[in-house]
Amino acid sequence: MSTHEERANTIPIDIHYNKLLEWLISRRHCKREWQSNAILVREKINNAIQDMPPVDEITQMLRGTYINYFHCQRIVELLKETEAGTRNIFGRYSSQRMKDWQEIVKLYENEGLYLAEVGQLLARNVNYEIPSLKRQINKCQQMNSDSRRKEAESQSQAAELKEKFQTSCRDMGIQGQKVKTELVGLLKELPDIFNRICVSVEGVNPAVSYYKAFIDFTLSRKHFTEECMPLIQYLIKNGNTTVYEYKYQKKPTEIIEPVLDFGLEQESLIDESKTEEIDWGNIDLDATSDENVIDFGEEIEISVAEEGSSATVDIDWGSDDTDTAQLAQETGIARGKETLTILDNSHSRNTLVNELLELEGFLRQRVSEMSGTVDVLSNSVFQTAPSTLQVDVCEVEKMRNSVEGVRSEITASRTHHLILIKSSPR
């Protein structure tokens, strides 16, 4: 073959991929009925893959892959190594595996069947597979970008929440390692806080006396002053006693305090067994024995009375609170919320805050009246007032500040948090 002919044979031919199969058929490189032969080859491939040697490359090749001519050639090359012991002196193989795959390769090469299949696969890949892969790549890139953005936002939020958590721990005076245990340890401060509040309440005694004298002078009704600020007067006189003593005006003979379970043992067990798996036991979902039947208790018969019937139903409303209070007073035993102190009990504490707000509002109004324009009628009325009402505006302002200070101590955020912790064991 001359150099000119060799050069002519190596000249590339530009063929559009969609017309490659038609070009192969028109140039008689393969037959137009190649698909019928391809069906026969696919059947032989399906039969041949049922008996394959345990080779990793072959296993990976046969796993969800469309086996084409090039795969068959590679399988034959691998079988030459695994089936080398079945080769005779003439170079032929007695192994049925080898014979099957060699026959498949020959069927592919017969009449250019593999060229037609490859041409069809090429057109399919260009038209469908490659655009699909591009869309999938774009989707994965978008998901990757969104994931990176969400990761950055999550890290920022995590850092922000961690800073807030540390700030809250610093405000509460804990380290934040065993939160529940450390918070329960802070409850030791409550008695000292309540004692300081009781001392501060004693400082509002002049304000209470001034308020009572003002009511007595302006209304001239003794029963108003007797019922004025009862809880504040009791705290000044008796201190932070139990609710039982305040309610029944006598000390209890026995105090049965409710047991508060804060779950500290459970928290320690969780810390020790964070990596342990949950044991669900042996659950037999198909069992139909009587042991798996839910027991709803005794059956309840419901009877409907006829219209116009005079049947009546007695409703059991439970024990009356009056009977319970009478029983507690007779036995002298404090139970439940009656064992708490006045400042520890939510109802009595709210009552104390309301009395302080009432007293503070009165003193604020008096400061406003005494600091305003001189009222001749008011001055003439208070000329006959007792000496306890003959005070200047500075003294009233001092009383108001003392009342406001006590209220601020009771409603302080730290005190409020500690009371919530004690009243909510969970």
C-alpha positions, 0 to 999 in steps of 0.5 A, spaced: 500 500 500 502 506 497 503 512 502 498 516 498 493 510 500 495 510 507 494 517 508 487 517 505 485 511 509 487 515 515 483 522 513 477 523 519 470 523 516 465 528 520 459 524 521 453 527 525 452 523 531 445 522 530 446 520 523 452 515 525 447 509 525 444 510 518 451 511 515 454 505 518 447 501 515 448 505 508 455 503 508 454 496 509 458 496 515 452 493 519 445 490 517 439 494 517 436 488 521 441 488 526 436 489 532 434 482 531 441 479 532 442 484 538 436 480 542 439 473 541 446 476 544 442 479 550 439 472 551 446 469 551 449 474 555 443 474 561 445 466 561 452 467 561 452 472 567 449 466 571 455 462 572 461 467 573 468 466 577 468 470 584 473 476 581 472 483 584 472 487 577 467 482 574 462 483 580 463 490 579 462 490 572 456 486 572 452 490 578 447 494 574 451 496 568 449 495 561 453 489 558 456 491 551 461 489 546 467 492 550 465 489 557 465 482 553 472 483 551 474 485 558 471 479 561 474 474 556 481 477 558 479 476 565 477 469 564 483 467 560 487 468 567 481 465 571 480 459 566 488 458 564 487 451 567 482 449 562 487 450 556 489 445 552 495 444 547 492 447 542 490 453 545 483 452 546 479 452 553 474 446 555 471 451 560 464 452 558 464 459 561 470 461 556 466 458 550 460 462 552 463 469 552 468 467 546 461 466 542 458 472 545 464 476 542 464 473 535 456 474 535 458 481 536 463 482 531 459 478 526 456 483 521 458 489 525 453 488 530 457 491 535 458 497 531 450 498 530 450 498 538 455 502 539 452 507 534 446 507 538 449 508 545 453 514 542 447 517 540 443 516 546 448 518 551 449 525 547 441 526 546 439 524 553 445 521 558 449 527 558 444 533 558 441 529 564 448 528 567 449 536 566 442 537 570 444 533 575 451 536 576 448 543 576 443 540 581 448 537 586 452 544 585 446 548 587 445 543 593 453 544 595 452 551 595 446 551 599 449 546 604 455 551 605 451 557 606 446 553 611 452 550 614 455 557 615 448 560 618 448 554 622 455 555 625 453 563 626 447 561 630 450 556 634 456 561 636 450 566 637 446 561 641 452 558 645 454 566 647 447 567 649 447 560 653 454 562 656 451 569 658 445 566 661 450 561 665 454 567 668 448 571 670 445 565 674 452 564 677 453 557 674 458 553 669 453 550 665 456 543 665 451 540 669 446 545 668 440 542 672 445 540 678 448 547 678 441 550 678 438 546 684 445 548 688 443 555 687 436 554 691 440 554 697 440 562 696 433 563 697 433 563 705 438 568 705 434 572 699 427 571 703 431 573 710 434 580 706 427 581 704 424 580 711 429 585 713 427 590 708 420 589 709 421 592 716 423 598 713 416 600 710 413 600 717 413 608 717 409 608 710 404 603 713 403 607 719 402 613 714 397 610 710 393 607 716 393 614 719 391 617 712 385 613 711 383 613 719 383 621 718 380 622 711 375 616 712 374 616 720 373 608 719 377 604 724 375 597 720 379 600 714 385 601 718 384 594 721 384 591 714 390 595 711 396 591 709 395 585 713 400 581 710 405 587 710 404 588 718 404 580 719 411 580 716 413 586 720 411 583 726 412 575 725 417 574 719 417 569 714 413 564 717 409 558 714 403 559 710 400 555 715 401 559 721 399 565 717 393 562 715 391 559 722 395 564 727 398 558 730 404 554 729 404 547 726 405 541 730 408 537 725 410 539 718 410 534 712 414 538 706 413 535 699 418 531 696 421 535 690 424 530 685 429 534 680 431 528 677 439 529 678 440 521 678 437 521 671 442 527 669 448 523 672 445 516 668 445 520 662 452 523 662 454 516 664 451 512 658 450 517 652 453 512 647 449 506 650 443 504 645 436 503 647 434 496 649 427 495 646 426 488 648 423 482 644 417 485 641 413 480 637 408 484 633 405 478 631 403 475 637 396 475 639 396 472 646 392 475 652 398 478 654 398 483 649 391 485 650 390 492 653 386 492 659 382 498 660 379 496 666 372 494 668 367 495 663 362 501 664 355 500 662 352 506 660 344 507 661 340 512 657 334 514 661 328 515 657 325 522 655 321 525 661 324 520 666 325 523 673 331 519 674 337 524 678 344 523 678 348 525 684 355 528 682 361 527 687 365 533 687 370 531 691 372 533 698 371 540 700 377 545 701 373 547 707 373 540 710 381 540 709 382 546 712 378 544 718 382 538 718 389 541 718 387 546 723 384 541 728 390 536 727 396 541 727 399 538 721 401 542 715 401 539 708 402 541 701 403 548 700 401 550 707 408 548 709 411 553 704 413 560 707 410 566 705 415 569 700 416 562 698 408 561 696 406 564 690 399 566 692 402 569 698 407 572 695 403 575 689 398 578 695 405 581 698 407 584 691 399 587 690 400 590 697 406 594 696 404 596 689 398 599 693 402 602 698 407 605 692 401 608 688 398 611 694 405 614 696 406 616 689 400 620 689 401 624 695 408 626 693 405 629 687 399 632 691 404 635 696 409 637 690 404 641 686 400 648 687 398 649 694 391 647 695 388 652 701 382 647 702 387 641 703 392 645 707 386 647 712 383 640 712 390 637 714 391 643 719 387 638 724 391 632 722 395 628 727 402 629 727 404 622 724 401 626 717 404 632 718 410 630 714 414 634 708 414 631 701 421 629 702 419 624 708 414 621 703 419 621 698 423 617 702 417 612 704 416 611 697 423 609 695 423 604 701 417 601 698 419 601 691 426 597 693 422 592 697 418 590 691 424 590 686 427 585 691 421 581 690 420 581 683 428 581 681 429 577 675 434 572 679 429 571 685 424 570 680 428 565 676 430 561 683 423 561 685 421 558 678 426 553 679 424 550 685 416 550 683 418 546 677 422 540 679 422 538 671 
